[in-house]
Amino acid sequence: MIIDAHVHMYPPEIKRNWQKIAEREPYFAALVQSRAHRWGAREDLLQAMEEDGVDTSWVCGFGFTDMGLCREVNNYVLEAAEKNPGKICPMIVVPPLHPETEAEIARCASRGAIGVGELFPGGQRWDIDDVRQTWRLAGICHEASLFLLIHTAEPVGHDYPGKGATGPREAAAFCMHHPEVSVIFAHWGGGLWLYEAMPEMKRYLQNAWYDMAASPFLYGKEIFRALSGMPWVMDRVLYGSDYPLLRLPRYKNLVQEAFPQAFPEHVPGLFGGNARALLQKLRRE
């Protein structure tokens, strides 16, 4: 069973009105005007899943600063999930510091949401290493048995729209402040997983999961070879396409290049088994 743990979907209204929205949402503007950006509606996603053999997608909208826009994309994702049970699992986007965040999460959780994210620390003006800004959201997620999906990026290498400045240091601080919350750090946690080779960080990061979203744009096959030397981390790495940016074949090719003789052995965990384990941990299955 293949599970894609990092998928975006946009309501037609957002696509039609993107220019007006971009005027008041700078982070959204930077991403939708980049050369790599793609739009994806519900029908597009379902077709791509059928073509690629993806069984289940964990889907979110876009993390706006405006709560009204977040509600709009949340409703679209929730409706898609209700019409396609088992194929689409909804996630919630909220402005983390908004006074109505708790109510929006509760509303969406009651309709079957499994997690909160993808949240953008830089784009939503939220510091994940400042416990004064994170304790409320972490508490809500813990009480509702929801995971968090947070955008992170590598602190070195080439720049790109939406990269941001939230990386391994900030992500580690979040985990140390909130060991009770299961958190997926997008894009490998900006390299945070490497620090699990340190005994104390291995202990502190037990609640951290990592998705491989955008890997073909960022890394070569060597990242998977390095990962194989840390099996306790490999058990917490999730396939995430960042659809509609990329799709499954690009990721399978990377893994197959890394493990040409043992490719099938790594597929169950990386491409579905680890995601199921996370849901089981949260008593979602």
N, C-alpha and C positions, 0 to 999 in steps of 0.2 A: 504493500500500500504506500503510494507516494503522497506525501504531505508537503505542500508549499507553505511555509510559515511566514512569508513576507510578501504580501500582495496588496496593490493599491487599485482602487476603482473609483471612477469619477461620475457623478450624475450628469446627464446631458445639460442641465441648467448651468453647472459649473463650467463646462466646456464652452457653452454659448456666451457666457458672461465673464470669461476669464480676464479680459482686459480691464474691465471695471474693478473686478476683485483685486487684480494685481496692483492697482493704484493705492490700495490701502493694506496690502499684504506683501511686504517687500521680499520675504523669503519665498513665498509662492511665486512671485514675479521672477525671481532669479532662476527657479527651477523650470517653470513652464517655458521660459524663453531660451533655455539652453538647447544646444543641438541634439542632445541625447533624449530629450523629453518625448514621451508618447502618451496619448490619451487612451484610456481603456474603460469601456462601459461593461455592464453585466454580461451582455450577449457576447462581447469580444472575449471576455475572460472564459466563459463557459466553452466557447469554441476552441480557444487555445488549450484549455485543460483536456478536452476531448482529443485534440490532435497530438498532444504531448504525453498523454497517459497519466495525467495528474489526477489523483482520486479526490483530494480535499485541499482547499485553499483557505488559509487564514487571511481574511480580507479586512482592510481598513480604508478609510477615505484619506483626507489630507489634514495634517495638524495645523489648523489655522489659529490665529490669535483671537479671532472673533467667534464667540460661542454660537451665534446664529448659524454661521457657516459650518461649524462642527456638527451641530444638530442636523443640518441638511444632509451632509455626507453620511452621518451615522444612520439616519432614517433610510437612506438609499441602500446602504450595506445591510441593515437589518431586514429590510423587505426582500432583498435578494437572497439572504440566508433562509428566510421563511419559505420562499418559493423553491429553494434548492437545498433542502435539509441534507446534511451529510457531505454535500459538495462544497458549500460555502459556510465557513464558520466566521461569525462577525467579531471584529475588534472595534474598540471605541476610541475616537480622538476627542480630546478636550484641551482647552488652554489650562495648564496645570494650576495656575494661581488664581483662576477665576472663581468668584464666590459661588457660582452655580455648578462647579465641577462635580461635587459630591452627588447632587441630585441627578445630573446627566448620567453619571456612571451607574447609579442605582437604577435609573430608568432603562438603560440599555442592558444591564445585567439581567434584569427581569425578563428581557426578551431574548436571552440566550447568548449574550456576548461572552467571550472566553478570556479576553485580555484588553488592556488599554495601550494604545499606540497605533502607529508609530508616532512618538512624540519627538519634537525637534527642539532641543535645549536652546540653541542659538536663535532659531527662527521664531520660537515662542517666548523668547526672553526669560529663560528659566535656568538656574544654575543647579545642576544635579549633585554637586558636591557641597551645597549649602543646606544643612539639615533643617534650617529654618524655613526653607522653601520646599522641602521634599517630604517632611514628616506627615503632612496631611494626606497627600496623594498615596504615599506608601501605606498608611493606615487604612485608607478606603479599599485599596487593592487587597490587602491582607484579609480584611474582614469579609470581602466578597469573593475570596478565592480566585482572584484574577491575576494573571501575570502582567508585567509591563514590557513593552517593546520601546526601546529608546535609541534614537539615532546617535551613533558615535562614528568617529573617523580617525584615521591614522595621523599622528602629529607630524609626519615627515612625508616627503614625496610630492607629487604634482598636485596643484590646486584644481578645483573644479566647482561648478555652481552647487551650492548647498553643502559643501564639505563641512564647514563649521570648525569650531575650536574645542569641541568636547571629545576628549580622547581617553586613554587608559587611566590617567591619574584621576580624572573626575569620576569615571565609571567605578574605579576601585573604591573611592570614597563613598559613593552611593551604597555599594554592597556592605561596606563596613558599618555604615550608619543604619542599614535596614536589612539585616540578615533574614528577617521573616518573609521578605518578598522575593518571589522568583522573578528575575528580570532577564530579558533577552536583550543583549546589546547588538544592534545591527552592525553589519560590515565588520564582523570579527572583533567587535569591541575596540576597534582602532589598534589592535595588537595586544589587548589586555590579557588574552589567554596565555601568551608567552610567559607572563609573570607567575603563572601557576606552577612553574618549575621551582619557585621559591617556596620553601615549606610553609612560611607564615601566610603567603598569599594563596596557596592552595587551600588553606583553612578558611581564609576570609572570603574566598570567591566561590564557596560551595553553592551559593544561590544564583550564580551567574551562568547564563546560557549565551551562546553566540550563534548568530546566523551568518551565512556566507553570501548575503546579498551583495551584488555588484562585483563579486570576485573576479570575473573575467576582465573587468576594466582595471583592476587594482593589482592582482597577483598572478604569478605563474603557478604551475603544478607543484612547485616546491613547497608551497604552504601546506598542502595535504600530506606530503612526506614528513614534514616537520611535525605535524599534528599527530601522526601515527606513533611517534615516540612518547606521547602523553595520552595514553588510553582513557584516563579519567576525564580528560578534556574532550576527547573525541566523542564520548558518550553524551556530551552536552552541546554538540554542534548541530545546527538545524539547517536543512536546505531552505533557502529563501531566495526567490528569483528577483524580487523587486519589480515584478510585473507591473506595468507593461514595458518596463525598461529592457528586461531580458527574459529568456525562457529556458526551460529545462535542458534542452540539448547542449547548450553552452557549458553548463555546470557538469553534466555527465561526462562530457569530453575532457574537462579538466581533471576530474577524478580518475577517469580511465587512463589518462596519460600518466598520472602519478602512480597508479597501481595496475599496470598492464597485465600482470600475472594474477592479481588478487582482486580485481575490480568487483566481482559480485559479492565478495565478503563484506565490503564496506557500504554497499548500497542500502541494506535494510536499516541501519542506524542513521546514517547521514541523510537519507532521503525519506524518512518516515518514522522509523522506530524510536528515535530520540524525541521527536515531537509527541508521539503517543505517550512516552514516558513522562514528559512534562505535564500533559493533561492528567495522567494517572496520579501524579504527585499532587495535583490540585483537586483530585477527586472529580475530574470531569469525565472520566470513563470508568 
